[in-house]
């Protein structure tokens, strides 16, 4: 058996094992520590956060501030803000990372693959032509080529421009 050493995963394992609360709600409530929480932007109803366990480089999540498990439970203003935030985030990623496309979607409910089923959120994943290589196919390993702190700094800097 081949072992892949990934010590950064322990903090994730500890968080999901702790029934103490929702990490998305914690990030929503803690605007003083946006840099520590990797929060890119905020509005009255939503925010954008870097996915700490990304599928691909630049994988972000757009999240309503309110702890709600599905889209119909959000107010019309919250839904519009969420959709506007997705468009804003797509523009930001397009500017900074220059992808060829995006996967954008919601996993609503545990059966649909939601990692945090009780707090609905949208994933936005930049994609490039040919970004799937032999590693995921042959070794079941996905390579993410950029440190999260570097990505976060690039995105925050681009928002200033």
Steps between C-alpha positions, in 0.01 A plus 500: 500500500629844410465770765442866424616723785249786547534642853294811416191274481505446879348843566213408265448164666491669841246757378258251348530277806409792726123539524561847648384703205501596136832629366310707239299674774821557695660666195184705436504633857874573520569790262800608709691188392418482130866441413524204739170359371585564132187714447541681167203741511182568698162657435196543723371150418794291380875452486763319296750265663790292370430127513773365729477155337466596134409283208707727280718809539276802560206302642288753690161490672232769503296470818191667645570651841188338645516132604249351255506155338325570171436775247120540546556586867709803405324833447483640148763762596731227634461291183568800275803597707630142478461495121657845464785375718552199273520730197741731682715203602503360147623840374768511770627151422492573127713811557754339734525140379388520136322161491337357189177422686333436834305239690243684711246322712322414822500167682178519701458228760737231618376254234606752233852518638472811716786505749309753710141405424345737753658817350437532126789635295609519137828364370684677221791305354718644222589254224764501229519305177697188583497552880420134549820303457619150576528550879126481582445231240785265590588590858171645630698813601406860420781756491422856612799709390457816709509569873167626636665806655650598164166459324324700773753784472460513120121513520496767773748712303290473185195627693690822578555575130 
